Amino acid sequence: MSREGFWDDAELSTRIVKQLKQLKSIVEPWDQSYKKLEELKELAGITSAQDTELISQITRDLDNLSRDIDSLEFKTLLGQKFDSASAILSINAGAGGTESCDWVSMLLRMYTRFAEEHGYSTKTLDILPGEEAGVKNVTILIEGEYAYGYLKAERGVHRLVRISPFDANKRRHTSFASVDVIPEIEEDADIKIEEKDLRIDVYRSKGAGGQSVNTTDSAVRITHIPTGIVAQCQNERSQHQNKQMALRILKARLYEAEQEKKEKELLKQYGAQKQKIEFGSQIRSYVMHPYNMVKDHRTGIETGDVGKVMDGRLDEFIEAYLKLAVRKE
């Protein structure tokens, strides 16, 4: 950054400054933790056994420091490309009609609460309400550092078992919803999209909206003709803004598709098997009847506090999955 002419290239300098900020967010907390540990060691060295109040304070500070270091150590698992990026999260209802649509709305609330707990902001990009209740599918942008790194652990099928509030006979129902998570790709990412490969459709927004949102044809759907990948947005006020956001989503999905293609080629070359994420291979079950339990089938982590999980307390599940993924690598 001190090189002469560094600031002349605005695009490059912005990218480098952002990279520096991310690196500092990793290094500086470790330095602070080390200094705190040294201070506590010095304080403990001059404390007598009779000074019980000071000993209690040192013990509390050490416990807090231990938790901080555990959190920092966990962040070392988030070192893959785009882990530090914001996340584009989509939830789609499976078979089950209104019950599955209600499950999507419950998952939407869960991830929104998770974002709030971590200081992330959320923006609804596209939403299709259910015919009677709930949501058929929804796409949200969760903005914040490492949002994708955390939430990529949520990709897969989520299963709900409960007494359906929509069943007059109070029978138990099983519902499925699929969650997809992709990183928000930076503008300088090496993804080329030709205008001739795009089909752009405009339509009237179907979700709840304010002035002009669902009174004009401002919603935009973009189809990448060579791959069939679709991205759409209806949240913004103008057609132009929706188009720009839809292009960002499309870019991210094209990148993800390209990465998956490369992975499949490598796996084929080395004869490895990759577990598919599809209906019938759920990653997590949420049981509300006849007992309360949330269990992650990949890690074996489970809890009986379903309410806490539905309030967005997902860290235990996410951390266990990311640690398992690193061990497998």
C-alpha positions, 0 to 999 in steps of 0.5 A: 500500500505504501508503493508509489501510485498504489492509490491511482488504481481505484479498483485494485486499491479497494480490493487490497484494502478490503483484504488487509481489513480481513487479515487484520480481523484475524491477526489483531484479536490473536495479538489482543488475546496474547497480551491479555494472557500476559497481563493475567500471568503477571497479575497472578504472579503478584497475587497472594492466596489470601486475596480471594476476590482478586483470584476470583476476578482472574479466574473469570477473566481466564474463562472469558479469554478461553472462550474468546480463543475458542472462537478465534480458533474456530475462525481458522476453519473458515479459510476457504475462498469466499468464506468471508463473503456475504451469503445468498440463502434460498429456501424451497418447499418440498412435497407437502403443500401448505405444511411445507410452505409453513415450514419454509416460513419457519426456517426463514425466521430461524435464519433471520434470527441467526443473522440478528444474533451475529450482527448480520443484516438481511434483505429479501431478494425474492419471495413467493407466498404459499397459496394458503399460508407460508412461503413456497420459496424465498431468497435472502441476502445475509450481509456480513463478514463470514456469513457464507463461511458459517451458513454453507453448513446449512446447505441441504434438506431440512425435515420437520415432524410435528402435529400439523396446525392445518390438519383438523384431525391433528395428525402428525405430518412430516415436511421437507424444505431444501436450503441452498447457500452460495457466496455473494461474488465480488464484481472482480470475480472471473465470471464472464456473462455474455448478453446474448446468453441471457433471457430477461423477463419482467413481471409484477411482484407477488410478495408483500410490498409498498408503493410501486413494488407490486403495482408495476412490472418491476420484478426481474427474472434472468435465465442463463440460456447455456446452463438453464440457471435462473436468478430473480429479484423483486425486492428493489423499487425499480426494474433496474435495481432488480436487474442488477441484483438478479445479475449478482445472484446469477453470477454467484450461481454460475460460479458455484455451478462451475466449482461443482463441475470441477469437483465432479471431474476430480472425484470421477478421476480419483474414483471418489464418491460424493454424497448427494444433497437431495430429498430423502437425504436430509441433513437435519431433523426437527422433531416437535412430536411425540418428543422434542429434538433437533438432530444433525444427521451428519455430525450426530449433534442433537438437542432437546431445546427445539425452541432455542434452535428455531430462534436461530441458535445454530452455532453448535450445529454449524461448528460441529459440521465445519470441524467434521468437514476439515477432518475429512479434508 
